[in-house]
Amino acid sequence: MPPRGSDIPRVAPVSFWFDALDQRPAARPALPSARDADVCIVGAGFTGLWTAYELLKADPALDVVVLEREFAGFGASGRNGGWVVGEPVGSRASWAARSSAGELRRFELALRETVDEIGGVAAAEGIECDYKRAGSLQIAQTPLELQRVHERLADERVWGIEDTVLLGAAELEERVRVRGGLGAHFTPHCARVQPAKLAIGLAAAVERLGATIYEYTPVTDILAGRVSTPRGDVRAKWVVQATEGYGAGLPGRRRDVVPITSAMIVTEPLPDDAWERLGWDRAETLQDGRRMYCYLQRTADGRIAIGGRSAPYRYASQGHRERRVGREISRRLDARLRRLFGDLHEVRIEAAWQGVLGFARTWAPAVGVDRATGRAWAHGYAGDGVAAANLAGRTLTDLMLGRHSELTTLPWVGPLGRRWEPEPLRFVGIRAVYGLLGLADKLESRTGRSSRFATAANRLTGQT
Ligand SMILES: Cc1cc2nc3c(=O)[nH]c(=O)nc-3n(C[C@H](O)[C@H](O)[C@H](O)COP(=O)(O)OP(=O)(O)OC[C@H]3O[C@@H](n4cnc5c(N)ncnc54)[C@H](O)[C@@H]3O)c2cc1C
């Protein structure tokens, strides 16, 4: 059944990535009526799709159903910065404290391998998603930002990471010419993708393997062995919650993962002479040196996409519906773009969009299953979910199929570490962290000295 008028949500455009597709896939039918399945996955983003993909690769006879409220790739997966990040989110010290240095190392290596894994599957499945593995640069434009680059490298050495490097000003200039670039941190463990192309290609691959994706089918509750929708229930041995930043909308889930928005803008294609001036030939992903950092990619068609902080957290985890990006947010991102590449003044910004990502209280994503209830989950990626969702899909597959593997004992396997505080504490705490980091950035750019406000923010989030 194609989506009917009342089923189609009135929302802002998804993203430039979707608009740039040669062809949008046709809408998939909604769930026609109640049915049974072996595995029912809620959410057709990277988590849900990779889980379906891996399950069917492991056991092609499985009946896998994916229920999606909007359409495949509608959530963060079709809106993100396209960084395929091969390192754990959050502080390594916190990961090691929760497990051990050895377990953190295994996690780190598994994420690194995931960067290649995604490129490999994309190639094998013929998914043309502009995948390019060229590593990532954290740019320093002030002495303080350079100090943070040194601190990052020192921290990495503590945890046995030896293949990241400091680039001096001249080496940075050879790669990309930024205003007043003093140096950069370089890690080889990152690739770039066009995220909507990956999500759409993956959805098609999942269908080729035999899964059924129902779109425009909102799940109203997840219960033991059953999922409720207005069109009937789906009964399944396993129900996978793959709703990331939207999970707070499900009954009883408000305090698991909070929705935080991030916004992006993209330029028109830059003329060849602008690229000659900028360099950036290898298309590494870039990050600026601020506390509230911005993330950038050079797109395959010669644009710059830049993302960063967006609308503030809304009371009681509301606001997980997408809105248009406010003028002030686009203006701020534009200013950050020009802070990096001063002579871009002639280049127009072509589109702006935003999306919702999920943060766990401990900043640590969690992947797990509960055999007693048949519930499975993977969420809380905190803005680093493109690679992690693939690793989550492979891990959930092993867990659901009862296979003991290297993946099933990684330190993120289990329930979320801690629930968020009830309101109004949650609201006050999250707003305070954002306020403190923003203030730290302002003071640091004025004084050139590290601000204690940032230390306070890190204490509040547990990321010391
Ligand atoms: C602007 C932005 C930039 C980002 N940049 C990066 C980056 O560069 N690198 C990186 O690693 N990560 C990045 N992220 C985060 C990354 O995109 C996510 O972590 C990742 O896509 C999460 O995938 P997911 O499948 O778990 O969630 P989503 O892609 O959000 O998918 C969840 C799906 O569940 C559906 N859903 C929700 N509730 C229901 C329900 N009740 N019933 C049915 N369906 C439901 C939603 O419609 C959605 O399609 C960014 C995120 C944003 C928003």
The ligand as an ORCA input file, in Angstrom:
! r2SCAN-3c Opt
* xyz 0 1
  C      23.673     16.600     11.171
  C      24.312     15.315     11.636
  C      25.640     15.076     11.340
  C      26.241     13.878     11.744
  N      27.506     13.606     11.314
  C      28.042     12.383     11.565
  C      29.280     12.012     10.989
  O      29.859     12.735     10.195
  N      29.802     10.798     11.314
  C      29.155      9.930     12.168
  O      29.678      8.853     12.459
  N      27.942     10.240     12.673
  C      27.366     11.424     12.374
  N      26.127     11.724     12.839
  C      25.404     10.690     13.605
  C      24.940      9.561     12.711
  O      24.273     10.078     11.589
  C      24.019      8.650     13.504
  O      24.687      8.227     14.675
  C      23.600      7.427     12.738
  O      23.106      7.765     11.460
  C      22.548      6.684     13.540
  O      21.898      5.739     12.732
  P      20.599      5.056     13.294
  O      20.133      4.131     12.273
  O      20.876      4.482     14.641
  O      19.584      6.257     13.548
  P      18.723      7.079     12.465
  O      19.427      7.218     11.189
  O      18.269      8.317     13.156
  O      17.492      6.122     12.192
  C      16.460      5.919     13.094
  C      15.224      5.658     12.280
  O      14.186      5.221     13.138
  C      12.979      5.753     12.672
  N      12.046      5.750     13.798
  C      12.168      6.437     14.944
  N      11.145      6.190     15.769
  C      10.350      5.309     15.123
  C       9.132      4.677     15.456
  N       8.519      4.906     16.618
  N       8.569      3.831     14.554
  C       9.189      3.567     13.367
  N      10.345      4.153     13.006
  C      10.932      5.016     13.872
  C      13.349      7.154     12.209
  O      12.394      7.703     11.318
  C      14.706      6.925     11.584
  O      14.629      6.696     10.195
  C      25.494     12.914     12.487
  C      24.163     13.161     12.786
  C      23.562     14.349     12.366
  C      22.115     14.589     12.682
*
